Amino acid sequence: MVAKAGPQYLDFGKRLTEALERAAISQRTAAKILRVSDEAIRLYCKGKRMPDDEKLAILAKLVGRPIAELRYGELATLSSLPKPVTVADEDELALLECYRKLPEWGKKALRARGNELLENFTPPSPANPYGKGRSTSQ
C-alpha cells in the first residue's frame, strides 16, 4: 500500500483560507470566479494543490492581497532583504558560480571548511574572535 503524500502547500492553503474568510468570499464563489471545480478550491485551501500563476493572480485580486504575500506569506521589509553581493574579481565570481552548483550537502561542507580556514589563517577580530592567524599590522 502506498502512503498518501501530505499537504505540500499547507502554508499557502492556510493563507488562502484566511484571506477568503477575511474577504467574506466562499470557496464556491471563488471556484465560480476562477472557473474551476469546487474540489479544486478545496484542494487549494487544504494545501494539496497550488493554482497556476493566472489563477493565483485572480485569487490575489479577489481577496485584495499581493500575489507574493498570498503565495509566500508576509512580505519582507526592505531592511530584512539580503544586501547585494559585490564580486571583486574573476576568482571570486568563479568560486560563487561553483558554490551555487553544489548540492546542499556540498554547500554545508564547503562552509564548514571555509570557517576552518578563516579560523586558522586570519587574525583575531570582532567578527572572527577565534582567528589564529598573524595580524598584518605587525
TAFENBEL-V743743 format. One record per backbone hydrogen bond with DSSP energy under -0.5 kcal/mol. NH is the residue of the N-H (numbers start at 1). CO is the residue of the C=O. If there is no record, write none. Layout:
nh;co
NH;CO
NH;CO
This chain:
nh;co
9;47
13;9
14;10
15;11
16;12
17;13
18;14
19;15
20;16
21;17
22;18
23;19
24;21
25;20
30;26
31;27
32;28
33;29
34;30
35;31
36;31
41;37
42;38
43;39
44;40
45;41
46;42
47;43
47;44
48;43
49;43
56;52
57;53
58;54
59;55
60;56
61;57
62;58
63;59
64;60
65;60
70;66
71;67
72;68
73;68
73;69
80;77
81;77
81;78
88;86
93;89
94;90
95;91
96;92
97;93
98;94
99;95
100;96
101;97
101;98
102;98
102;99
106;103
107;103
108;104
109;105
110;106
111;107
112;108
113;109
114;110
115;111
116;112
117;113
118;114
119;115
120;116
121;117
122;118
125;128
131;128
132;119
133;122
138;135
